[in-house]
Structures are given as C-alpha cells and as structure tokens.
Amino acid sequence: MIRRSTIVSVALIAAAVITVDQITKALVTASIERGDAIEVLGPLKFTLTYNDGVAFGLAGGGGIFVILLSMVALVALGAFIATAPDRLGTWLAGGLILGGALGNMIDRVRIGHVTDFILLPNWPAFNIADASITVGVVLLAWTVLRHDDSGKDKDSQEKVDTESIEGDGGEAATDGL
C-alpha cells in the first residue's frame, strides 16, 4: 500500500511542475510573437507556437478527445503508482508525469491548445510539461526495469548472487563448470 508521505511527495512535485510550466508559458506568450525565434544558448531557441493535438502535434484538432484521452491516462498512472512498490523513482516519475499532463491539460481546457516554446534543431517545439512527462516516463521505465517483482534492486541482487558463489580467497567457484 502506498504511504501518505508518498502521495504528498507526488503532489508536491506535480504542483512544482505545473507552476513552472504555467509561469514559463505566460512569460513566453507575453514576450514573444507567434512564429518568432529568439536565440537563447547555442542551438536552443525560444519560439511561440500552439499545439491542439497530443505529443508533437499528433491528433491535431482532437479537442475533447485529447482531453478525455489525457484523463484516462492520468487515471491509469494513478492506479499504477498506487499499486507499485514505494520507491523514489516511482513516485518521482509519477509526480513529473502527473504535473506535466495536468500542465498541458490546463492549457487545453483554458485556451483550447497547448503553448509550446522550447525549440531545438530537428525537433518539434515543446514546453516544460512535455519535458517533465518525457523525463518521468524514462525514469519510470528505468525504475521498473531495474527492480524485480520482489521489489529488490537487480544490481544489489546480482552482487549477492556473485558473493554467494565465491569460494575461499575471493576466487569464483569453478566446480562443475
């Protein structure tokens, strides 16, 4: 069962992501004209563009369908986090994904589209919410793949297994090989 402190941690991370996402979108909307590109650092540019679809503009014009799909995904994420072992990677990822999804959902409900502004070469424009979702998904996948079903860290389990087959003097046992 998930601990109360984990729920609070997920909520705080999600709130931080939403806050930073909404503030940055407001700043960009107020200071950059749509279609302009401002050089920031090296290949990084800020622009102002709108996305009425999902990631990278897929399902553009989806409207209520995109909002409902996002809600279903959030419920599924909540169910997974609630039943997953209580690990740092799981709740951190959950907070990042939840905050990012809610940040973009706020845009969809409030203004009918998502504001994107971070521009890198050969990549569609994105925002803080998108980056948080991406980092959260990678972290969640890494956390799930790194641990076995018993909740034990695979790296530490491999170390225990290696130590258990070592013979006297620290040399690996070779009987029967």
C-alpha positions in Angstrom: 0.0 0.0 0.0 1.2 3.5 -0.8 2.2 5.7 2.1 0.7 9.1 2.8 4.1 10.7 2.5 4.5 9.3 -1.0 1.2 10.8 -2.1 2.3 14.2 -0.6 5.6 13.9 -2.5 3.9 13.1 -5.8 1.5 16.0 -5.3 4.3 18.5 -4.4 6.4 17.5 -7.4 3.3 17.8 -9.7 2.5 21.2 -8.2 6.0 22.4 -8.8 5.9 21.2 -12.5 2.5 22.8 -13.1 3.7 26.1 -11.5 6.9 26.3 -13.5 5.1 25.2 -16.7 2.3 27.8 -16.4 4.7 30.6 -15.5 7.1 29.9 -18.4 4.2 29.7 -20.8 2.8 33.0 -19.6 6.2 34.7 -19.9 6.7 33.4 -23.4 3.2 34.3 -24.5 3.7 37.9 -23.2 7.1 38.4 -24.7 7.4 36.6 -28.0 5.3 36.9 -31.1 3.9 33.7 -32.6 6.4 32.3 -35.1 9.4 34.4 -33.9 12.5 32.6 -32.7 14.8 34.0 -30.0 18.3 32.6 -29.8 19.0 31.6 -26.2 22.2 29.5 -26.0 23.9 27.5 -28.8 21.2 25.6 -30.7 18.5 26.4 -28.1 15.8 28.9 -29.2 12.6 30.1 -27.7 9.6 30.5 -30.0 5.8 30.7 -29.6 3.7 28.0 -31.2 0.4 26.3 -30.4 -0.4 22.6 -30.4 -4.0 21.4 -30.4 -3.0 17.7 -30.7 -1.0 15.4 -28.4 2.8 15.0 -28.4 4.4 16.7 -31.4 1.1 17.7 -32.8 -0.3 14.2 -33.4 -4.1 14.0 -33.5 -4.3 17.7 -34.1 -7.8 19.2 -33.7 -8.7 16.4 -31.3 -10.4 18.7 -28.8 -12.4 16.9 -26.3 -11.0 13.6 -27.4 -7.5 14.6 -26.4 -8.7 15.9 -23.0 -10.6 12.6 -22.4 -7.6 10.5 -23.5 -5.4 12.5 -21.1 -7.8 11.9 -18.3 -7.8 8.2 -18.9 -4.0 8.1 -19.0 -3.9 10.1 -15.7 -6.3 7.6 -14.0 -4.1 4.7 -15.3 -1.0 6.4 -14.0 -2.6 7.0 -10.6 -3.6 3.3 -10.4 -0.1 2.2 -11.3 1.6 4.5 -8.8 -0.9 3.5 -6.0 -0.1 -0.2 -6.5 3.6 0.0 -7.4 6.2 -0.6 -4.7 7.1 2.6 -2.8 10.4 3.6 -4.5 11.9 7.0 -5.1 12.0 6.5 -8.8 8.3 5.5 -8.9 6.9 8.5 -7.0 9.3 11.0 -8.6 8.4 9.8 -12.0 4.7 9.8 -11.1 4.9 13.5 -9.9 6.8 14.5 -13.1 4.3 12.8 -15.4 1.2 14.0 -13.4 2.5 17.6 -13.3 3.3 17.6 -17.0 0.0 16.1 -18.0 -2.0 18.5 -15.8 0.0 21.5 -17.0 -0.9 20.7 -20.6 -4.5 19.8 -19.7 -4.9 23.2 -18.1 -3.9 24.8 -21.4 -6.3 22.6 -23.4 -9.2 23.4 -21.1 -8.4 27.1 -20.6 -7.4 28.2 -24.1 -8.1 25.2 -26.4 -4.5 24.3 -27.2 -1.1 23.8 -25.6 1.6 26.5 -25.7 5.0 25.2 -26.9 8.1 27.4 -26.9 11.4 25.4 -26.5 12.9 24.8 -29.8 15.9 22.6 -30.6 17.2 21.7 -34.1 15.4 18.9 -35.9 12.8 18.6 -33.1 9.3 19.9 -32.7 8.7 22.8 -30.2 7.8 21.6 -26.7 7.4 23.0 -23.2 8.3 22.3 -19.6 5.3 20.0 -19.2 6.4 17.9 -22.2 9.9 17.7 -20.8 8.6 16.6 -17.4 6.5 13.9 -19.0 9.4 12.6 -21.0 11.8 12.6 -18.1 9.1 10.9 -15.9 8.4 8.2 -18.4 12.2 7.4 -18.8 12.7 7.4 -15.0 9.6 5.2 -14.5 10.8 2.7 -17.2 14.3 2.7 -15.7 12.9 2.1 -12.2 10.6 -0.7 -13.3 13.3 -2.4 -15.3 15.9 -2.0 -12.6 13.9 -3.8 -9.9 12.5 -7.3 -10.0 8.9 -8.2 -8.9 10.0 -8.8 -5.3 11.0 -5.1 -5.0 14.7 -5.9 -4.8 17.2 -3.9 -6.8 18.6 -6.1 -9.6 22.1 -4.7 -9.2 22.3 -5.5 -5.5 20.7 -8.9 -6.1 23.4 -9.7 -8.7 26.0 -8.7 -6.2 24.5 -11.0 -3.6 24.4 -13.8 -6.1 28.0 -13.2 -7.1 29.2 -13.2 -3.5 27.3 -16.4 -2.7 29.2 -18.4 -5.4 32.7 -17.1 -4.4 34.9 -19.6 -2.8 37.7 -19.1 -0.2 40.2 -16.4 -1.0 37.7 -14.4 -3.1 38.1 -16.6 -6.2 34.9 -17.7 -8.0 34.0 -21.3 -7.5 34.5 -23.3 -10.6 33.2 -26.7 -9.5 31.1 -28.3 -12.2 31.9 -25.7 -14.9 
